[in-house]
Amino acid sequence: MFTGRTMGTTYTVKLTGIKLSSPEQASLHAAIENRLIDINDRMSTYIPTSELSRFNNHKKSASFPVSDETAFVVKAALEVARKTDGAFDPTVGPLVDLWGFGPEAAPERIPSAAQIKTALAWVGWSFLTVEESPWGLRKKNPRMRVDLSAIAKGYGVDSVAALLVARGIKNFMVEIGGEVFAAGRNARNTPWILGIETPRDHAVSGAALSATVAVDGKGLASSGGYRNFYMRGGKRYSHFIDPRSGRPITHRLAAVSVLAPSCMEADAAATAVMVLGEIAGQAFLDADPQLEGLLLIGDNSGKIRIVKTSGWPR
């Protein structure tokens, strides 16, 4: 097993059915670390010299050159934004900061309508384009910032998985901050069994898990509003901000887990569903045959109702 830190969280890589010598283990661990460092150096918003940070500081309308990797992930994010009519938006950063879920502390008073309107003027996925030959990003709004935190961890998981496959490893599980890709068999020679956590606000029975799911050759990502929020005036404000309204979500969807062909797709889709809510979110999943989801819908009494798409594994 290999572990470490990346993207502001931790990662774990488990292998089965293969024996590696100490030098081979060291070489593989170094390759994993270098792959994740490379992705961070391209897509982090916390590293001032990353491609993404430099693009965010680029205040001109001219195309800004980026790597094919960064362009690929931004292009994928824009596709999810298009499919969700902007419920998923990689330019939502100004609103996240305004509501106190960025680098600054939560505000003592919730933002005013005027402040929200001002922040909304700098948000809009349709003002961002990806250019090819050569690869580049172009912004129509000079103050626009791109944040890939809702999709980059999934891409990192997929990248490490691809590295393992390239080395002939067939049985593995890669996890970064709870986002997972698993393939082959575990140490018990059964499919990898992953647990889906019960939102703590609704764990009235004390159950740590709401469900388990067998995963083989797919990505699994989960999102929930129960981990990151604050209270003001007896009202709860979630870190999930709807880019269309500029305000935190208020629906009853407590958490969602999404299965997809890649962890990057699952990562972005899980965030999108959390913003869309239980009804529109399920419709979004149902419209894509490549996606399956398990939705945990809460109520004021602390009970959870589980809703699964038709193709979710039994």
Secondary structure, 3 states (H helix, E strand, C coil): CEEEEECCEEEEEEECCCCCCHHHHHHHHHHHHHHHHHHHHHHCCCCCCCHHHHHHCCCCCCCEECCHHHHHHHHHHHHHHHHCCCCCCCCCHHHHHHCCCCCCCCCCCCCCHHHHHHHHCCCCHHHEEEECCCCEEEECCCCCCCCCCCCHHHHHHHHHHHHHHHCCCCCEEEEECCEEEEECECCCCCEEEEEEECCHHHCCCCCCEEEEEEECCEEEEEEECCCCEEEECCEEEECCEECCCCEECCCCEEEEEEEECCHHHHHHHHHHHHHHCHHHHHHHHHCCCCCEEEEEEECCCCCEEEEECCCCCC
